[in-house]
């Protein structure tokens, strides 16, 4: 019994003991509240009914232990920290100075700083040299210590001795599982979530494998009249701590044949995927730096031996994890409650070459020549003893998950983008991207998209946003349809939560591609080194077929995206390497020392903050249904307990919540923000017409006042012809997430700048407006002016409600085609509206609406036709065309909105 130390024959006996009248753990001291799984947390704007249930015999607690912060008090210097929390530093100020120096300066720079004459007349810090400072940092309570092992390969010699730097993965997992920072962002039980009557697949614990590992159906024969009977794979009360590994090799020098590092990272699937997806939140840990060895063998066998060495090293790191996956172990959670834990491997995040190294073949392993040929025949490595061979519940067909960054985003860059370049032509494709209207917060390709050899995943995503509408008219319709189907599949695959309907839509998108992919061959767009290719033998394309099964088994794909490991390669390899002496002999050891100091300082800083203020070292479970502006568990904890100390917390900061103090729409689903100081403070109606080139402004404001006065019964003596107006050049619009209504999205800037030298026709964005005069309808409009009537302070005139709030002058577009009219695009088509005055002159049809009538920011892509007009630039793009496509691929939120609510 982990609570009293008594010995029992089984875990079932311990459970009976704890539930008996003679229990060693009184009922009144047992937990009353556990964290709520992400899928069952409340929402502010969702109208769907959410129901769910957890596995009834999982996640039991067996006593009280120590969480991560409690264990820091087992440090050898804890008796000194009872009097000085920041020992060996004199106080908090000196600790902050020491931490700043170590994080931002090199060792030479630290010494130079400490020798400054500035200290001759001022008190010096207690540490007098960089060596003493680093010794003090090394003396702080730390994470699991690192080990160095010499690895020998019997029968094969290496160029240099193989040193393996690693730490016990089970001990790292224990620290992650017991970290109180994650107390409100952790799930202990498999559960099923139903939203609107449909099963929802989100994080791992809401998917099928989590439940199947816990329980299995052993008899359900309807013919024999047997009642379905269930038997647990795991003991009653067990808690799964699913293991997620991540690895990749990266060069740290730019020279050919330069230095490389190959780290192995680990996290646990209990943590919310939002937490695991951010590198600064410490949810991932580095557990090893794999040796990059060169064997003295024929080059044909180099890869096989390196793969076997890699598996041997992972075997060593994860040995205790595999024992825990089979036999279980006791482990305290963030709230100090002890759980009986099993550690199945559920995912290994890596690229395709590394995935083939992890999978294996079954041929005599000691006949290297034969073994290598068999491995190459099925595109696998030559590993005969993979690290996962004796890991309970581990199967490469499951844990080698479908991965979005490489399988989708990189696939798009390597194949569909190249097909488009061939079909459209590079100059024309570049021209279409260069003339697109510039919007705040989105990437604009000033020089086009074909000249860059290396792009990041973010740039590839930015190209996907507009490429479908951009190539309309320049490529055959069936060709466009095939590309659109692929991008639709990629967008759907990135949903943070899935339902059977969304999975069916994703599968249908892939089917649409295969139905129309012959157009790519017809356009001779798929080419290789030997010219046109007429096949689609692309491994990543084949992998797309596994996405639905992966989501049903493991949950949403984005929780396993390699975006995270790519970022970790920068923070744990490239940035660390820059701070070393960059000697090939010991740069890895130096990186480990720097990493150890970083982790120790982050941990100690947060612990000392709570301890010095007398706050509890247990993060209380927060059951309040609150809106989220960021996912930063440390910041959330500190802001609740020590709100004056939030500046001490590193990591992502919350987006500004305009729902608190901004202007709200009638249904409170949209928030707006205007600066307190207008860009122009006292413009007349005539000056507005001149400055903003709005010839019908007087008619528009007059019609608005008459219409609203009639519908509201509020009339006014204020005369717009003699009044003054405040005007703004932009406003912000903020929405809740379409996928997770509790989450507040970053605000979007809507521009409405008057004509200028840089923008001769103005710089104005487009929005979706909800018109509710006779019936509710949505219209696309371009915002030309943001304004509000200005009443002199001495005046006793009171404006009606509809004139007291900000207004917009907009120019409307009409819907002229729906997505079914252009199935290759599946987009709405809009056209500018014009009116003719009494003199027969045509001008754009405008009107005045309330700011709160805006529902979404939208992006319009011109219908370019066969070729882009060379006279048009990004500054005049929106003003030079009359017909546009309403781009539903602007971002994933917009895609979801236009494919569900808007239709």
C-alpha positions in Angstrom: 0.0 0.0 0.0 1.6 3.3 -1.0 -0.2 5.0 1.8 0.8 3.0 4.8 3.4 0.6 3.4 1.5 -2.5 4.2 2.1 -5.6 2.0 -0.8 -7.1 0.0 -1.1 -9.9 -2.6 -2.6 -7.7 -5.4 -3.8 -4.3 -6.3 -7.4 -5.6 -5.7 -6.4 -6.4 -2.1 -5.1 -2.9 -1.7 -8.3 -1.4 -3.0 -10.3 -3.5 -0.5 -8.0 -2.4 2.2 -8.4 1.3 1.4 -12.2 0.9 1.2 -12.5 -1.1 4.5 -13.5 0.3 7.8 -10.0 -0.1 9.1 -8.6 1.9 6.2 -5.3 3.7 6.6 -6.7 6.6 4.6 -9.7 8.4 6.2 -12.5 9.2 3.8 -12.7 12.9 4.8 -9.1 13.4 3.5 -9.8 11.9 0.1 -10.2 14.0 -3.1 -13.5 15.8 -3.7 -12.7 17.2 -7.2 -10.8 16.1 -10.2 -9.9 18.0 -13.4 -12.7 18.0 -16.0 -11.7 16.4 -19.4 -11.4 19.0 -22.2 -14.3 17.7 -24.2 -16.7 18.0 -21.2 -15.7 21.5 -20.1 -18.5 24.0 -20.5 -18.7 26.6 -23.3 -20.1 30.0 -23.5 -21.5 30.1 -27.0 -22.1 26.5 -28.0 -25.7 25.6 -28.5 -25.1 21.8 -28.9 -25.8 19.5 -26.0 -22.7 17.9 -24.6 -22.9 14.6 -22.7 -20.3 12.0 -21.8 -19.1 9.4 -19.4 -15.8 8.1 -18.0 -14.5 4.6 -17.7 -16.0 3.6 -14.3 -13.1 1.5 -13.1 -10.1 3.7 -13.9 -8.2 6.5 -12.3 -8.5 5.3 -8.7 -6.4 7.0 -6.0 -4.4 5.1 -3.4 -3.2 7.6 -0.9 -1.3 10.9 -0.7 2.3 11.4 -1.8 4.5 14.2 -2.9 4.1 16.2 -6.1 7.1 17.7 -8.0 7.3 20.9 -5.8 7.1 18.9 -2.6 10.1 16.7 -3.8 12.1 19.9 -4.3 12.1 20.2 -0.5 14.1 16.9 -0.3 17.1 18.9 -1.7 20.2 18.9 0.5 20.0 22.7 1.0 16.3 22.8 1.9 17.1 23.5 5.6 18.8 26.7 4.5 15.9 27.7 2.2 13.6 27.7 5.2 15.3 30.9 6.2 16.3 32.2 2.8 14.1 30.8 0.0 16.5 31.9 -2.7 19.7 30.2 -1.2 22.5 30.2 -2.3 21.5 33.7 -3.5 21.1 36.4 -0.9 17.6 37.4 -1.9 15.1 37.5 -4.8 16.8 40.4 -6.5 20.2 38.7 -6.6 18.5 35.5 -7.9 16.9 37.5 -10.7 20.3 39.1 -11.6 22.0 35.7 -11.6 19.3 34.1 -13.7 19.4 37.0 -16.2 23.1 36.7 -16.6 23.1 32.9 -17.2 20.1 33.1 -19.6 21.4 36.0 -21.7 25.2 36.2 -21.5 28.0 33.9 -22.4 30.5 32.9 -19.7 33.1 35.4 -20.9 30.5 38.2 -20.9 29.5 37.3 -17.4 33.1 37.7 -16.2 33.4 41.0 -18.0 30.2 42.2 -16.4 31.4 41.3 -12.9 34.7 43.2 -13.4 33.0 46.5 -14.4 34.2 49.6 -12.6 30.5 50.2 -11.9 30.8 47.8 -9.0 33.7 49.8 -7.4 31.3 52.3 -5.9 28.3 50.0 -5.5 27.5 46.7 -3.7 28.7 43.7 -5.6 26.6 40.5 -5.9 27.6 37.6 -3.6 29.0 35.6 -6.6 32.3 37.1 -7.8 32.9 35.1 -10.9 31.1 33.2 -13.6 32.4 29.9 -12.2 30.9 30.6 -8.8 27.6 31.7 -10.4 27.3 28.6 -12.5 28.2 26.4 -9.4 25.3 28.0 -7.6 22.9 27.4 -10.5 24.1 23.8 -10.7 23.3 23.4 -7.0 19.6 24.3 -7.5 17.1 21.5 -7.3 17.0 19.9 -10.7 15.1 17.5 -12.9 16.2 13.9 -13.4 20.0 13.8 -13.7 21.8 13.0 -16.9 24.0 9.9 -17.5 26.8 9.2 -19.9 27.2 5.6 -21.2 29.8 4.2 -23.4 28.2 2.1 -26.1 30.1 -0.7 -27.9 28.9 -2.6 -31.0 30.4 -6.1 -30.9 32.0 -6.9 -34.1 31.9 -3.4 -35.6 34.2 -0.5 -34.9 33.3 3.2 -35.0 35.4 6.2 -36.1 35.2 7.6 -32.6 34.1 6.0 -29.3 30.3 6.1 -28.9 29.1 8.1 -25.9 25.4 8.1 -25.2 23.9 11.0 -23.1 20.5 10.1 -21.6 18.3 10.0 -18.5 15.7 7.5 -17.3 12.5 8.2 -19.2 10.3 6.8 -16.3 11.7 9.3 -13.8 11.1 12.1 -16.3 7.5 10.9 -16.8 7.0 10.9 -13.0 8.1 14.5 -12.8 5.8 15.5 -15.6 2.9 13.6 -14.1 3.4 15.2 -10.7 4.0 18.7 -11.8 1.4 20.9 -10.0 1.5 23.5 -12.9 -0.5 21.0 -15.0 -3.2 20.2 -12.3 -6.0 21.8 -14.3 -4.8 20.5 -17.6 -4.6 16.8 -17.1 -7.0 13.9 -17.6 -6.9 10.5 -15.7 -9.7 8.5 -17.2 -10.7 7.3 -20.7 -14.0 8.9 -21.6 -16.6 9.3 -24.3 -17.9 12.7 -25.4 -21.1 13.2 -27.4 -21.8 16.6 -28.9 -25.1 17.1 -30.6 -25.7 13.4 -30.6 -22.4 12.6 -32.3 -19.2 11.0 -30.9 -16.4 13.6 -30.5 -12.8 12.7 -31.0 -10.4 15.2 -29.3 -7.5 14.4 -27.1 -6.2 10.8 -26.7 -8.3 10.0 -23.7 -11.5 10.6 -25.7 -10.5 8.1 -28.5 -10.9 4.4 -28.9 -7.5 3.0 -28.0 -7.6 4.6 -24.5 -10.8 2.8 -23.8 -9.7 -0.5 -25.5 -6.5 -0.6 -23.5 -8.5 -0.2 -20.3 -11.2 -2.8 -21.2 -12.0 -5.4 -23.8 -15.1 -7.2 -24.9 -14.7 -11.0 -24.2 -18.2 -12.4 -25.0 -21.1 -10.9 -26.9 -22.6 -13.8 -28.8 -26.2 -12.9 -29.5 -26.9 -16.4 -30.9 -26.2 -18.0 -27.5 -28.1 -15.3 -25.6 -25.0 -14.2 -23.8 -25.0 -10.7 -22.2 -21.9 -8.7 -23.3 -19.2 -9.1 -20.8 -16.2 -6.9 -20.3 -12.8 -7.7 -18.9 -10.2 -5.1 -18.1 -6.8 -5.3 -19.9 -5.5 -3.2 -16.9 -6.2 -3.9 -13.3 -9.3 -2.3 -11.7 -8.5 1.3 -10.8 -5.4 1.6 -13.0 -4.5 5.0 -14.6 -3.1 5.2 -18.1 -0.1 7.5 -18.6 0.2 7.3 -22.4 3.7 7.9 -23.7 4.3 10.1 -26.7 7.9 10.1 -28.1 9.3 12.5 -30.6 12.6 12.5 -32.4 14.4 13.9 -35.4 18.0 14.5 -36.6 19.2 18.0 -37.3 22.4 19.6 -38.4 23.8 22.3 -36.1 26.5 23.5 -38.5 25.9 24.6 -42.1 29.0 23.0 -43.6 28.8 19.8 -45.6 29.5 16.8 -43.4 29.1 19.1 -40.3 27.9 18.3 -36.8 24.5 16.8 -36.2 22.4 16.2 -33.1 19.6 13.6 -32.8 17.5 14.3 -29.6 14.7 12.1 -28.2 11.8 13.9 -26.6 8.9 12.7 -24.4 5.6 13.8 -23.1 2.4 12.2 -21.7 -1.0 12.0 -23.4 -2.8 12.9 -20.1 -1.9 16.6 -20.7 -4.3 18.6 -22.8 -3.1 18.8 -26.4 -3.2 22.6 -26.2 -0.5 22.4 -23.5 1.6 19.9 -25.4 1.5 22.0 -28.5 3.5 24.9 -27.1 7.3 24.5 -26.5 7.5 27.1 -23.8 5.1 25.3 -21.5 7.6 22.6 -20.5 5.2 19.8 -21.4 7.9 18.1 -23.5 11.2 16.9 -22.0 14.5 15.9 -23.7 15.5 12.4 -22.4 18.4 11.6 -24.7 20.8 12.8 -27.4 21.3 9.8 -29.7 24.9 9.2 -30.8 25.5 10.0 -34.4 28.2 7.4 -35.1 30.2 6.5 -38.2 31.0 2.8 -38.5 34.1 1.5 -40.3 32.1 -0.6 -42.7 31.0 -0.5 -46.3 28.7 2.5 -46.9 25.8 0.1 -47.8 25.7 -1.2 -44.2 26.2 2.2 -42.5 22.5 2.9 -42.3 21.6 -0.5 -40.9 24.1 -0.3 -38.1 23.1 3.3 -37.3 19.5 2.3 -37.1 20.3 -0.7 -34.8 22.4 1.6 -32.5 19.5 4.1 -32.4 17.0 1.3 -31.3 19.5 0.0 -28.7 19.8 3.5 -27.2 16.0 4.0 -27.1 15.7 0.6 -25.5 18.1 1.7 -22.7 16.2 5.0 -22.1 12.7 3.5 -22.0 13.6 0.2 -20.2 11.8 1.2 -17.0 8.8 2.6 -19.0 8.3 -0.8 -20.5 8.4 -2.5 -17.1 5.7 0.0 -15.9 3.6 -0.6 -19.0 3.6 -4.3 -18.1 3.5 -4.4 -14.3 2.4 -0.8 -13.4 3.9 1.4 -10.7 2.6 3.9 -8.1 3.0 7.6 -9.1 1.7 10.8 -7.4 -0.3 13.2 -9.6 -0.1 17.0 -9.5 -2.5 17.1 -6.5 -0.4 14.7 -4.5 -2.8 11.7 -4.9 -1.1 8.4 -5.6 -2.3 6.4 -8.7 -1.5 3.0 -10.0 0.0 3.9 -13.4 0.6 2.0 -16.7 2.6 3.5 -19.5 1.6 2.3 -23.0 3.4 3.8 -26.0 0.7 5.5 -28.1 2.6 7.7 -30.5 6.1 8.4 -31.9 6.2 11.8 -33.7 8.7 11.7 -36.5 9.1 12.2 -40.3 8.7 9.4 -42.9 12.5 8.4 -43.1 12.6 8.0 -39.3 9.3 6.1 -39.3 10.8 3.6 -41.7 13.8 3.2 -39.4 11.5 2.5 -36.5 9.6 -0.2 -38.4 11.3 -3.5 -39.0 11.5 -6.7 -41.2 11.8 -10.4 -40.3 14.8 -11.9 -42.0 18.0 -13.4 -40.5 19.5 -10.3 -38.9 23.2 -11.5 -39.1 23.2 -11.9 -42.8 23.6 -8.2 -43.4 23.5 -8.4 -47.2 20.3 -10.4 -47.3 18.8 -8.4 -44.5 19.5 -5.1 -46.2 17.9 -6.3 -49.5 14.8 -7.4 -47.7 14.6 -4.1 -45.8 15.0 -2.1 -48.9 12.4 -4.1 -50.7 9.7 -2.8 -48.3 11.3 0.6 -47.7 12.2 -0.3 -44.0 15.4 -0.2 -41.9 17.5 -3.2 -41.1 16.6 -3.5 -37.4 16.0 -6.9 -35.9 15.5 -5.9 -32.2 13.3 -2.7 -32.3 12.9 -0.9 -29.0 9.1 -1.5 -29.0 9.3 -5.3 -29.3 8.6 -5.9 -25.6 6.5 -2.7 -24.9 3.0 -3.7 -23.8 0.2 -2.5 -26.2 2.8 -1.0 -28.6 2.3 -1.6 -32.3 4.0 0.5 -35.0 0.8 0.5 -37.1 -0.7 2.5 -34.2 2.0 4.5 -32.6 3.6 5.7 -35.9 0.7 8.1 -36.3 -0.4 10.1 -39.3 1.5 13.4 -38.9 0.2 16.6 -40.4 3.4 18.7 -40.9 5.2 16.2 -43.1 2.4 14.1 -44.5 0.2 17.1 -45.4 2.0 20.4 -45.4 5.3 19.1 -46.7 3.5 16.9 -49.2 1.6 19.9 -50.5 4.9 21.8 -51.0 6.6 18.8 -52.7 3.8 17.8 -55.1 0.6 19.8 -55.5 2.5 23.1 -55.5 4.8 21.9 -58.2 1.9 20.6 -60.2 0.3 24.1 -60.0 3.6 25.7 -61.1 3.6 23.5 -64.2 0.0 24.0 -65.0 -0.2 27.8 -64.5 3.4 28.8 -65.1 5.7 30.3 -62.6 5.5 34.0 -63.8 1.7 34.0 -63.8 1.5 32.2 -60.4 3.9 34.7 -58.9 1.9 37.6 -60.3 -1.3 36.4 -58.8 0.2 36.2 -55.4 2.0 39.5 -55.6 -1.1 41.5 -56.4 -3.3 40.1 -53.6 -4.7 42.7 -51.2 -2.6 43.0 -48.0 -4.4 42.2 -44.8 -3.0 42.7 -41.3 -1.9 39.5 -39.7 -1.5 37.4 -42.9 1.6 36.8 -45.0 1.8 38.6 -48.3 4.2 37.2 -50.9 5.7 40.4 -52.3 8.1 38.5 -54.6 5.8 35.6 -55.4 6.0 31.9 -54.3 8.1 30.2 -56.9 11.6 31.7 -56.2 12.1 30.4 -52.7 13.8 27.0 -52.5 13.3 26.5 -48.7 10.1 27.5 -46.9 8.8 26.8 -43.5 5.6 25.0 -42.7 4.0 28.3 -41.9 4.8 29.7 -45.4 3.4 26.6 -47.0 0.2 27.0 -45.0 0.0 30.7 -46.1 0.2 29.6 -49.7 -2.6 27.1 -49.2 -4.9 29.9 -48.0 -5.3 31.6 -51.3 -4.0 29.3 -54.0 -7.4 27.8 -55.0 -9.1 31.1 -55.8 -5.8 32.5 -57.2 -5.4 29.9 -60.0 -9.1 30.1 -61.1 -9.1 30.8 -64.8 -5.5 29.9 -65.3 -5.9 26.1 -65.0 -8.5 23.6 -66.2 -11.5 23.2 -63.9 -10.9 19.5 -63.1 -7.3 20.3 -62.3 -8.4 22.9 -59.8 -11.0 20.6 -58.4 -8.3 18.0 -57.6 -6.1 20.5 -55.9 -9.1 22.0 -54.0 -10.0 18.5 -52.8 -6.5 17.9 -51.4 -6.4 21.3 -49.6 -9.9 20.6 -48.2 -8.6 17.3 -46.9 -5.6 19.0 -45.3 -7.8 21.6 -43.6 -10.2 19.0 -42.3 -7.4 16.8 -41.0 -6.2 19.8 -38.8 -9.5 20.0 -36.9 -8.8 20.1 -33.1 -11.9 17.9 -32.6 -13.6 15.5 -35.0 -17.0 13.9 -35.3 -18.2 11.1 -37.6 -19.6 13.8 -39.9 -16.3 15.7 -40.2 -14.4 12.4 -40.7 -16.8 11.5 -43.5 -16.2 14.9 -45.1 -12.4 14.3 -44.8 -12.7 10.9 -46.5 -15.0 12.3 -49.2 -12.5 15.1 -50.0 -9.7 12.5 -50.6 -12.1 10.5 -52.8 -12.9 13.7 -54.8 -9.1 14.0 -55.4 -8.8 10.5 -56.7 -11.8 11.0 -58.9 -10.3 14.0 -60.6 -6.6 13.4 -60.4 -6.5 12.3 -64.1 -6.7 16.1 -64.9 -3.2 16.5 -63.4 -1.8 13.9 -65.8 -3.8 15.4 -68.7 -2.1 18.8 -67.9 1.3 17.1 -67.8 1.8 18.8 -64.5 3.3 15.8 -62.6 6.9 15.6 -63.7 10.1 13.9 -62.6 13.7 13.9 -63.7 12.8 12.0 -66.9 9.9 14.2 -67.8 6.1 13.7 -67.5 5.0 11.0 -65.0 1.7 9.2 -65.3 1.5 7.6 -61.9 0.8 8.7 -58.3 3.2 6.4 -56.5 3.7 8.9 -53.7 4.2 7.4 -50.2 2.7 10.4 -48.4 -0.3 10.4 -50.6 -0.9 6.8 -49.6 -0.6 7.7 -45.9 -3.5 10.1 -46.2 -5.8 7.0 -46.3 -4.9 6.2 -42.7 -6.0 9.5 -41.3 -9.6 8.5 -40.4 -8.5 5.4 -38.6 -5.8 7.3 -36.7 -8.3 9.9 -35.5 -10.7 7.2 -34.3 -8.0 5.3 -32.5 -5.9 8.1 -31.0 -7.9 11.4 -31.3 -7.2 14.6 -33.3 -4.1 14.5 -35.5 -2.8 18.0 -34.4 -1.8 16.7 -31.0 0.8 14.6 -32.8 2.0 17.2 -35.3 5.8 17.5 -35.8 5.5 21.3 -35.5 6.3 20.7 -31.8 9.4 18.6 -32.3 10.7 20.9 -35.1 10.5 23.8 -32.6 12.2 21.6 -29.9 15.0 21.0 -32.3 15.7 24.7 -32.4 15.4 25.3 -28.6 17.2 22.1 -27.5 19.9 21.8 -30.3 20.5 24.8 -32.5 20.2 27.5 -29.9 22.0 25.5 -27.3 24.9 24.7 -29.7 25.4 28.4 -30.4 26.1 28.9 -26.7 28.8 26.2 -26.5 32.4 26.3 -27.5 31.3 24.4 -30.7 34.0 21.8 -30.3 33.1 18.5 -32.0 34.5 16.5 -29.0 32.2 17.7 -26.3 29.5 20.0 -27.6 26.7 17.6 -26.7 27.9 17.5 -23.0 27.9 21.3 -23.0 24.4 21.4 -24.4 23.2 19.1 -21.7 24.7 21.3 -19.0 23.1 24.4 -20.4 19.7 22.6 -20.8 19.9 21.3 -17.2 20.5 24.8 -15.9 17.6 26.2 -17.9 15.2 23.6 -16.6 16.5 24.0 -13.0 16.1 27.8 -13.2 12.5 27.6 -14.6 11.5 25.1 -12.0 13.2 26.9 -9.0 11.8 30.3 -10.0 8.2 29.1 -9.9 8.7 27.1 -6.7 10.4 29.9 -4.9 7.7 32.4 -6.0 5.0 30.3 -4.3 7.1 29.2 -1.3 8.4 32.7 -0.5 4.8 34.1 -0.5 3.5 31.3 1.7 1.2 30.0 -1.1 0.2 26.4 -1.3 2.4 24.1 -3.5 -0.7 22.4 -4.7 -2.6 23.9 -7.6 -6.2 23.8 -6.6 -8.7 22.3 -9.1 -10.5 25.2 -10.8 -14.1 24.1 -11.8 -15.3 27.6 -12.9 -16.4 27.7 -16.5 -14.3 30.5 -17.8 -13.3 31.8 -21.2 -9.8 31.1 -22.3 -7.5 33.8 -23.8 -4.4 31.6 -23.7 -3.2 28.2 -22.6 -0.4 28.8 -20.1 -1.0 26.7 -17.0 1.7 28.5 -14.9 0.3 31.9 -15.7 -3.2 30.8 -14.9 -2.1 29.4 -11.5 -0.1 32.5 -10.6 -2.9 34.9 -11.7 -5.3 33.1 -9.4 -3.1 32.9 -6.4 -0.6 35.7 -6.7 -2.0 38.2 -9.3 0.6 40.8 -8.6 3.4 38.4 -9.7 2.3 37.5 -13.2 5.3 39.3 -14.6 7.5 36.6 -13.2 6.0 33.9 -15.5 7.5 33.1 -18.9 5.6 31.6 -21.8 2.7 32.6 -24.1 0.8 35.6 -22.9 -3.0 35.8 -23.2 -4.6 37.6 -26.1 -6.3 40.8 -25.2 -9.9 40.0 -24.3 -12.1 42.6 -25.9 -15.2 40.9 -24.6 -14.5 42.4 -21.2 -14.4 46.1 -22.1 -15.0 46.3 -25.8 -18.2 46.9 -27.8 -20.3 43.7 -28.0 -22.7 42.6 -30.7 -26.4 42.0 -29.8 -25.8 38.3 -29.3 -22.5 38.9 -27.4 -20.7 36.5 -29.8 -18.6 39.2 -31.4 -16.5 41.9 -29.7 -15.1 45.1 -31.3 -12.4 47.5 -30.2 -11.7 51.1 -31.3 -8.9 53.2 -29.9 -10.0 55.9 -27.4 -8.5 58.6 -29.6 -9.9 58.9 -33.2 -7.5 59.3 -36.1 -9.6 62.4 -37.1 -11.5 64.2 -34.5 -13.8 66.8 -36.2 -14.5 66.2 -39.8 -17.5 67.6 -41.6 -19.7 65.7 -44.0 -18.2 67.6 -46.9 -14.6 66.9 -45.8 -15.4 63.2 -45.4 -16.7 63.1 -49.0 -13.5 64.7 -50.2 -11.0 62.9 -48.0 -12.5 59.4 -48.4 -13.9 59.8 -51.9 -17.4 58.9 -50.8 -19.7 60.8 -53.1 -23.0 59.5 -51.6 -22.1 59.8 -47.9 -24.8 62.4 -47.3 -27.5 60.2 -48.9 -26.3 57.1 -47.0 -26.3 58.7 -43.5 -29.6 60.4 -44.2 -31.2 57.1 -45.2 -29.7 55.3 -42.2 -31.1 57.9 -39.7 -34.6 57.8 -41.3 -34.6 54.0 -41.3 -33.5 53.6 -37.8 -35.7 56.4 -36.4 -38.7 54.7 -38.0 -37.8 51.2 -36.6 -36.8 52.3 -33.1 -39.0 55.3 -32.5 -36.0 57.4 -31.5 -35.8 60.7 -33.3 -33.2 63.4 -33.2 -32.7 67.1 -33.8 -29.1 66.5 -34.8 -28.4 67.5 -38.4 -25.6 65.5 -40.1 -25.1 68.3 -42.7 -23.8 70.7 -40.0 -22.5 68.2 -37.5 -19.0 66.9 -37.0 -17.6 63.3 -37.0 -14.9 61.4 -35.4 -13.3 58.8 -37.7 -10.9 55.9 -37.3 -8.7 54.1 -39.8 -9.2 50.7 -38.3 -11.0 48.6 -35.7 -10.5 45.2 -34.2 -13.0 42.3 -34.4 -12.8 39.3 -32.0 -14.6 36.0 -32.0 -14.8 32.8 -30.1 -13.3 29.7 -31.7 -15.7 27.9 -34.1 -14.3 24.5 -32.8 -13.9 25.3 -29.1 -16.4 28.0 -28.0 -14.6 28.6 -24.7 -11.5 29.8 -26.5 -11.3 33.5 -27.5 -9.4 33.9 -30.7 -6.9 36.8 -31.4 -8.6 39.9 -32.7 -8.5 40.7 -36.4 -7.7 44.2 -37.7 -10.1 45.7 -40.2 -8.6 48.6 -42.2 -10.4 51.6 -43.6 -7.7 54.0 -44.7 -8.4 57.0 -46.9 -6.7 57.4 -50.3 -3.0 58.2 -50.0 0.2 58.1 -52.1 0.8 54.5 -51.2 -2.8 53.5 -51.7 -4.3 55.9 -54.3 -7.8 54.3 -53.9 -7.6 53.7 -50.2 -6.7 50.6 -48.2 -10.0 49.0 -47.1 -10.8 45.5 -45.9 -13.9 43.4 -46.4 -16.3 42.0 -43.9 -19.5 39.9 -43.6 -22.5 42.0 -42.3 -25.7 40.6 -40.9 -28.7 42.7 -42.3 -31.9 42.3 -40.2 -34.4 44.7 -41.8 -37.2 42.6 -43.1 -35.4 39.2 -42.7 -32.0 38.1 -41.6 -29.4 37.9 -44.4 -25.6 38.1 -44.8 -23.9 40.5 -47.2 -20.3 41.0 -48.1 -19.2 44.7 -47.9 -16.0 46.7 -48.0 -15.5 49.0 -45.1 -14.7 52.5 -46.4 -15.2 54.6 -43.2 -15.4 54.1 -39.5 -17.1 57.0 -37.8 -19.3 58.4 -35.0 -21.1 61.8 -34.7 -19.3 64.2 -32.3 -21.4 66.4 -30.0 -19.7 69.5 -28.6 -19.3 69.4 -24.8 -21.3 72.5 -24.3 -24.3 71.1 -26.2 -27.3 69.7 -24.4 -28.2 67.6 -27.5 -28.7 63.9 -26.8 -28.1 61.5 -29.6 -30.4 58.4 -30.1 -28.9 55.1 -29.3 -28.2 54.2 -32.9 -26.0 57.3 -33.4 -24.2 57.0 -30.1 -22.2 53.9 -31.1 -19.7 53.6 -33.9 -21.0 53.4 -37.4 -19.5 52.1 -40.7 -19.9 53.4 -44.3 -19.6 50.3 -46.5 -19.9 49.5 -50.1 -21.8 46.3 -50.8 -21.3 43.2 -53.0 -24.0 40.9 -54.3 -23.9 37.2 -54.3 -24.0 36.1 -57.9 -23.0 32.4 -57.7 -23.1 29.8 -55.0 -20.5 27.0 -54.5 -22.5 24.5 -56.6 -22.2 26.8 -59.6 -18.4 26.4 -59.6 -17.9 22.9 -58.1 -14.1 23.1 -58.9 -13.8 26.0 -56.5 -16.8 25.4 -54.1 -16.8 29.1 -53.3 -19.3 31.9 -53.3 -18.9 34.5 -56.0 -19.7 38.2 -55.3 -19.9 41.3 -57.5 -19.7 45.0 -56.7 -23.1 46.8 -56.7 -23.4 50.0 -58.6 -26.1 52.7 -58.9 -26.7 55.4 -61.4 -27.4 59.0 -60.4 -29.7 61.5 -62.1 -26.9 62.5 -64.5 -26.4 59.0 -65.7 -23.1 58.6 -63.8 -22.4 55.2 -62.3 -21.0 54.9 -58.8 -20.6 52.2 -56.2 -23.6 51.5 -54.0 -22.9 52.3 -50.4 -24.7 52.5 -47.1 -24.3 53.1 -43.4 -24.6 50.2 -40.9 -23.9 49.7 -37.2 -20.4 48.5 -36.3 -22.1 45.7 -34.4 -23.7 44.4 -37.6 -20.3 43.0 -38.6 -20.0 39.2 -38.0 -16.8 38.2 -39.6 -13.7 39.5 -41.4 -13.6 37.9 -44.9 -11.1 37.8 -47.7 -11.9 38.4 -51.4 -9.7 37.1 -54.2 -10.3 38.8 -57.6 -11.5 36.7 -60.5 -8.3 37.3 -62.5 -9.4 35.5 -65.7 -6.7 34.0 -67.9 -4.0 36.5 -67.0 -3.4 39.1 -64.4 -3.5 42.7 -65.6 0.1 43.9 -65.4 -1.0 47.4 -64.3 -2.6 46.2 -61.1 -0.7 46.0 -57.8 -1.6 44.9 -54.3 -2.5 48.5 -53.4 -5.2 48.6 -56.1 -6.2 45.0 -56.4 -9.6 45.2 -54.5 -10.5 48.5 -56.3 -9.7 47.4 -59.9 -11.9 44.3 -60.2 -15.6 44.0 -59.8 -16.0 40.2 -59.4 -14.4 38.2 -56.6 -14.4 34.8 -54.9 -15.3 34.7 -51.2 -12.2 32.7 -50.0 -13.3 30.0 -47.5 -9.7 28.9 -47.0 -8.6 32.1 -45.3 -7.9 30.1 -42.2 -9.2 27.0 -40.5 -11.8 29.0 -38.5 -13.2 30.6 -41.6 -13.3 27.3 -43.4 -15.3 25.7 -40.6 -17.7 28.7 -40.5 -18.3 28.8 -44.3 -18.7 25.1 -44.6 -21.2 24.8 -41.7 -22.9 27.9 -40.2 -22.8 30.2 -43.3 -24.3 27.6 -45.7 
